[in-house]
Every structure is written in structure tokens, then in C-alpha cells.
Amino acid sequence: EPEVTQTPSHQVTQMGQEVILRCVPISNHLYFYWYRQILGQKVEFLVSFYNNEISEKSEIFDDQFSVERPDGSNFTLKIRSTKLEDSAMYFCASTEIDQPQHFGDGTRLSIL
Amino acid sequence: SQQGEEDPQALSIQEGENATMNCSYKTSINNLQWYRQNSGRGLVHLILIRSNEREKHSGRLRVTLDTSKKSSSLLITASRAADTASYFCATDAWGANSKLTFGKGITLSVRP
């Protein structure tokens, strides 16, 4: 069965540094999402992306965050200047129209 | 307001018993979905129930939806130790492929 893949599985970064999290959605999917889960808390929506533009973003998704689909397969989340509170699991998801979202295994981001 | 609140927060049962988990939500929804998360892993989609459906089955899973009470239940029959995981309900609002709003999750432990 096709899967959403995310790399790296664990990223350790110094506070203030830029980080890029990468995702390869399922190939025929058109809708892409990023969510995050701070340890012990619920999964929170960050941003959705369709037709090469952001469809919706949450309050968390401020100017420090950006998303990009640089080619036909990758979907990236960039955090420009990381803060301690950005430490979390970041999940990418993708879907076809009106179907369940399929999630990757996540990237654990640790900010030191 | 909180959307997708599950109860109980933790459930411990013996292998072979049934597990019932409940979810309540506050605003109108399009679909309600249940996901499973094994420790340190991504979210695995279990079942989706649409707002015009009342009950759905998939293998050992049975989901009900009561839109008048804004609640859903997930029943896992004949539980196995491998069912040990966290379970989340997630709702999405009307609109094509809108974001998911997750509850805090239920930790299910199935004792062998």
C-alpha cells in the first residue's frame, strides 16, 4: 500500500537555526497537510496546501513557517528561526478528494 | 471550544474483551474519523463515518455517530495485545478536504 514518507525521522537543531522537514506524499494525492504534536498533547493542524498554494493555516503557522512543493513529489515545511517551543513531532498528511488523510510516521524535531 | 474530546482518557482491558471509546464534539461536522497511534509512530487511519451515516463496521471495529448528541463511539471487539495504542477521533468541517481537528486521545492497554 502506498505510504507517506517523511525525512528525517529525528532532527536536532540549535535554537535560531533554520530547519526543513521533508515529506513525500502519496503520488496521486492532491491535498497536503502539516500537523504537529507536542509531547503529551493533541495533534494540531498547521497548514493545508492544494493546487500549489496554501488553502488554510492555523494561528501557529506564523511568518516563521513556510511550505513548498518544489517538484512533483516533495512537500516541505521550513521553520526559519527555530524556538524551543517548536520542539514537537511534525506529521505530513496527504489525501485525494473527500477521502481520509494518510499520515507519515513523523519527524521528531528537538530544539536545543 | 474543544472539538473531538475522547473518553475515557485511559482504558485497560484483558485480551479478548471489548473496548469502547467515546468521542464528543461541539460544532457541525462533515466526517468523523478514528486514528490509531502506536508509541512514537504516525497516525494510522482506522475508519471514517460521514455525518449522514449512523453506524459503520470494518473488521473488528464498529463506529457509531449520533449527530444529535454530537458524539461517536469506537468499539473494538475481541481485543488483542497488538491493539495497545492511543486512539484519536478527528473531525472535519464542511468544505472539500478541510483540516482535521483531533481530540486528546485515549490510551488503550490490552493485557495478554
Interface residues (C-beta under 8 A of the other chain):
Chain A: V4 Q6 Y31 Y33 Y35 Q41 K42 V43 E44 F45 S48 Y50 S55 E56 S58 F91 A93 T95 I97 D98 P100 Q101 H102 F103 G104 D105 G106
Chain B: Q33 Y35 R41 G42 L43 V44 H45 L48 F88 A90 A96 N97 S98 K99 L100 T101 F102 G103 K104 G105
